[in-house]
C-alpha cells in the first residue's frame, strides 16, 4: 500500500509539473513570433498582429495632429504673409488631408475610437495663432508647429520600430514621411528657434492625449472652410526633401 501511495504521489507530482510548464505556452496570447517578454498590458489580438496600448495611443495622436495642424495650415494659406509660410501651410493641408484619410481607415479596421476635435492644448495653440499678427504670427506659426512635429516625430520612430501590427507599422511609415516633410518646410522659413527647442526638449509635450471613450461612430474628416485662395500646389514626390509623397501603397488588408 505504501508503494502504491508513493507511486501515486510521484505521478501526481509529474502531472503537476507538466501542467505548470505547459500552461504559459497554452495561455500566451500571441504565441507566433512573439518575443520572450510578456505582452504589454492592454494588448489585444487582431488579424494584423497584436495591437498594444502604445499602438492605439499613436493612432489617436495622428488623428489629433491633423485636427489642429490642418486648420493651422489653411490659416497660413489664407494669410500668406510670405511665400515660405504659404508653402508650409500648403504642405500641412496636403499632408494631413492624406494622413487623416489613412488614420481613419486604420482606426476603423482596428476598432480604435478617434476624437472629433483638437484637445484643449491644441485649441489654445489655434487661438494663439488666430490672435497673433504680423511677425509674431509668423514666428508663432512656425515654432508651435515645429515643436509639435518634433515631439510626434520621436513617437513615430518608437512605434515604427516596435509595433508588431502591420497596419500600425504602415501608418507609422506614412506618418514618418509626412512629419519629416513638414519639419523640413517649417525649417525652410528661417524662423525656427532651435535654442528654444533644445532648451525645452526635456519637458515640452505635444498633443498630450488619452484615447477617448468609444462612440461607435466613425469620425468625420477635419472641417476645412474656404475663406479665400487656399488652393494647394505641393505634389507627391518620392525622393526630394521638403515634399510629401502621397502616392503610397494602401495599408494591407
VENHUWO-V925426 format. One record per pair of residues at least 24 apart in sequence whose C-alpha atoms are under 10 Angstrom apart, sorted by the first residue. I is the first residue (numbers start at 1). GAP is how many residues later the second one is. Records with the same first field share a line. If there is no record, write none. Layout:
I = GAP / GAP
This chain:
33 = 131
34 = 130
44 = 66
45 = 65 / 120
46 = 63 / 64 / 65 / 119
47 = 62 / 63 / 118 / 119 / 120 / 206
48 = 61 / 62 / 116 / 117 / 118 / 119 / 120 / 204 / 205
49 = 114 / 115 / 116 / 117 / 118 / 119
50 = 113 / 114 / 115 / 116 / 118
51 = 59 / 112 / 113 / 114 / 115 / 116 / 117
52 = 111 / 112 / 113
53 = 158
54 = 101 / 104 / 105 / 108 / 109
55 = 57 / 103 / 104 / 105 / 107 / 108 / 109 / 110 / 112 / 113 / 114 / 117
56 = 51 / 54 / 55 / 56 / 57 / 58 / 112 / 154 / 155
57 = 55 / 57 / 98 / 102 / 151 / 152 / 153 / 154 / 155
58 = 45 / 94 / 97 / 98 / 100 / 101 / 110 / 113 / 114 / 151 / 152 / 153
59 = 44 / 45 / 47 / 48 / 51 / 53 / 54 / 55 / 109 / 112 / 113 / 152
60 = 43 / 44 / 47 / 52 / 53 / 54 / 55 / 147 / 149 / 150 / 151 / 152
61 = 42 / 53 / 54 / 91 / 94 / 95 / 145 / 146 / 147 / 148 / 149 / 150
62 = 34 / 37 / 38 / 40 / 41 / 42 / 52 / 90 / 94 / 109 / 110 / 113 / 145
63 = 33 / 36 / 37 / 38 / 39 / 40 / 41 / 44 / 51 / 52 / 53 / 54 / 55 / 156 / 158 / 159
64 = 36 / 50 / 51 / 52 / 53 / 54 / 55 / 58 / 143 / 144 / 145 / 158
65 = 31 / 34 / 35 / 53 / 54 / 57 / 80 / 83 / 84 / 87 / 141 / 142
66 = 26 / 27 / 29 / 30 / 31 / 32 / 33 / 34 / 35 / 37 / 51 / 52 / 155 / 156
67 = 29 / 30 / 33 / 48 / 49 / 50 / 51 / 52 / 55 / 56 / 154 / 155 / 156 / 157
68 = 28 / 49 / 50 / 51 / 53 / 54 / 55 / 57 / 58 / 77 / 139 / 154
69 = 24 / 26 / 27 / 28 / 49 / 53 / 56 / 57 / 76 / 79 / 80 / 153
70 = 24 / 25 / 26 / 27 / 30 / 152 / 153 / 154
71 = 25 / 55 / 151 / 152 / 153 / 154
72 = 53 / 54 / 55 / 57 / 58 / 69 / 73
73 = 68 / 72 / 151 / 157
74 = 150 / 151 / 152 / 153 / 154 / 155 / 156 / 157 / 158
75 = 51 / 54 / 55 / 66 / 149 / 150 / 151 / 152 / 153 / 155
76 = 53 / 61 / 62 / 65 / 154
77 = 150 / 151 / 152 / 153 / 154 / 155
78 = 148 / 149 / 150 / 151 / 152 / 153
79 = 54 / 55 / 58 / 59 / 148 / 149 / 150 / 151
80 = 58 / 149 / 150
81 = 52 / 53 / 54 / 56 / 57
82 = 56 / 107
83 = 106
84 = 54 / 101 / 102 / 103 / 104 / 105 / 106
85 = 53 / 54 / 56 / 57 / 100 / 101 / 103 / 104 / 106
86 = 99 / 103 / 144 / 146 / 147
87 = 95 / 98 / 99 / 101 / 102 / 145 / 146 / 147 / 155
88 = 53 / 54 / 93 / 94 / 95 / 96 / 97 / 98 / 99 / 100 / 101 / 146 / 154
89 = 52 / 53 / 93 / 96 / 97 / 141 / 143
90 = 92 / 95 / 140 / 141 / 142 / 143 / 144 / 145
91 = 87 / 90 / 91 / 94 / 95 / 141 / 142 / 143 / 144 / 151 / 152 / 153
92 = 53 / 86 / 87 / 89 / 90 / 93 / 94 / 140 / 142 / 152
93 = 131 / 137 / 138 / 139 / 141
94 = 84 / 138 / 139 / 140 / 141 / 142 / 149 / 150 / 151 / 152
95 = 79 / 80 / 82 / 83 / 84 / 86 / 87 / 139 / 140 / 141 / 148 / 149 / 150 / 151
96 = 79 / 82 / 83 / 86 / 126
97 = 124 / 125 / 127 / 149
98 = 76 / 77 / 80 / 146 / 147 / 148 / 149
99 = 72 / 75 / 76 / 79 / 147
100 = 75 / 120 / 121 / 122
101 = 119 / 120 / 121
102 = 68 / 69 / 72 / 73 / 148 / 149
103 = 64 / 65 / 68 / 69 / 71 / 72
104 = 114 / 115 / 116 / 117
105 = 62 / 113 / 145 / 146
106 = 61 / 62 / 64 / 65 / 145 / 146 / 147
107 = 60 / 61 / 111 / 112
108 = 108 / 109 / 110 / 111
109 = 58 / 144
110 = 55 / 57 / 58
111 = 103 / 105 / 107
112 = 99 / 100 / 101 / 102 / 103 / 104 / 106
113 = 98 / 99 / 100 / 101 / 102 / 103 / 104 / 105 / 106
114 = 97 / 98 / 99 / 100 / 101 / 102 / 103 / 104 / 105 / 106
115 = 94 / 95 / 96 / 97 / 98 / 99 / 100 / 103 / 104 / 105
116 = 96 / 102 / 103 / 104 / 105 / 106 / 107
117 = 102 / 103 / 105 / 106
118 = 89 / 91 / 104
119 = 88 / 89 / 90 / 91
120 = 87 / 88 / 89
121 = 84 / 85 / 86 / 87 / 88
122 = 26 / 84 / 85 / 86
135 = 56
138 = 51 / 53
139 = 50 / 51 / 52 / 53 / 54
140 = 51 / 52
141 = 45 / 50 / 51
142 = 41 / 43 / 44 / 45 / 46 / 47 / 48 / 49 / 50 / 51
143 = 43 / 44 / 48 / 49 / 50 / 51 / 53 / 54
144 = 48 / 62
145 = 37 / 38 / 41 / 47 / 61
146 = 33 / 36 / 37 / 38 / 39 / 40 / 41 / 45 / 46 / 47 / 48 / 51
147 = 36 / 45 / 46 / 47 / 49 / 50 / 51 / 53 / 54 / 57 / 58 / 59
148 = 31 / 35 / 56 / 57 / 58 / 59
149 = 29 / 30 / 31 / 32 / 33 / 34 / 37 / 57 / 58
150 = 29 / 30 / 32 / 33 / 47 / 51 / 55 / 56
151 = 50 / 53 / 54 / 55 / 56
152 = 24 / 27 / 53 / 54 / 55
153 = 24 / 25 / 26 / 27 / 30
166 = 85 / 86 / 87
167 = 83 / 84 / 85 / 86
168 = 83
169 = 82
170 = 78 / 79 / 80 / 81 / 82
171 = 79 / 80
173 = 75
174 = 70 / 71 / 72 / 74 / 75 / 76 / 77
177 = 61 / 64 / 66 / 67 / 68 / 69
178 = 64 / 65 / 66 / 67 / 68
179 = 65
180 = 61 / 62 / 63 / 64
181 = 59 / 60 / 61 / 62 / 63 / 64
182 = 59 / 60 / 61 / 62
183 = 59
184 = 57 / 58 / 59
185 = 56 / 57 / 58
186 = 56
187 = 55
188 = 54
